[in-house]
Amino acid sequence: MPEPQRMPDREKAGDDVILSVEDLAVHFPVGGGFRGWRMLRAVDGVNLTLKRGECLGLVGESGSGKSTVALSILGLQAPTRGRVVLDGQVMTGRPSPDRKVLARIVQMVFQDPYASLNPRQTVRRTLEDPLRLHGVTARSEIEGRVAEMLGHVGLRPEQADRYPHEFSGGQRQRIGIARALILKPSIVICDEPVSALDVSIRAQIINLLLELKETLGLSYIMISHDLGVVEHMSDRVAVMYLGRIVESGDWREIFERPAHPYTQTLIAAIPDPLRHTPLATTGGELPNPLDPPQGCAFGPRCRHAQAVCRREPGPSLETRPDGHAVRCWRAEEIAGEMAR
């Protein structure tokens, strides 16, 4: 199996911010009847920025709110509060944002390449439809862009007339990537793009995404619960737990000096036979978001928890001069233990 390309000395992304998520909250009323209504806080006050040419890893367990953030950025989920600013344009609130404008800025690569493609459409139709919808009508231009995009993802032009069932899982994901890029977006959200693929071809898709990022000047949001994938691709990492960002910073800082106990737990789950001092893991599962614990949401699972952690929800996520931000009462102490 080929190894994903590793970039220990990654070039810094541009200074201009192409995406800004500001105090984003998405709450859903759940229940009714004799039990009454309760509020599910799927996302609760998330702030993110993405610089041009950067890959931001958004990680956390299933149910942490990662995909809900992605849907809000795509304009597919209206936020309860906060706003999303894409390339200088506010894309939330009223009047509703123009879906065509949004689609030309940000697109998505989905997790399941088997379910995300229409089995009744050829690859050509899958790639041509977005172009026609956005006003590209010249036949020569459409054919040229389809052939060009298939080449970018490692497929041949003559394969355009085949149906999805005629391709392997890895090839289908390449088609999904081509569909996401056919409108030439600036931002691509990758939602677990390799988790449904065979282990033998995951590295190929990761390498392809890295190559396309450099060739086409893309900015990525890489959503995953697998920090092994995120480590290879991301310039910065944001860790979500129960709807909130609990730690964020440069990828090397996060992986070498994690300061939040939850981040340490995720990193400890990465198989690493060279790790001389194993990181401490934690037990339990993600709490019920309809009935979150009092105080710090991670408190019941945290080996560092003290009385203040069970009483207070945690400090605000303040960014230090080095760009590292942690939402934990004992962050400095925990980081000191890691340094030793």
Order of alpha helices (4+ residues) and beta strands (2+ residues): beta-beta-beta-alpha-beta-beta-alpha-beta-alpha-alpha-alpha-beta-alpha-beta-alpha-beta-beta-alpha-alpha-alpha-beta-beta-alpha
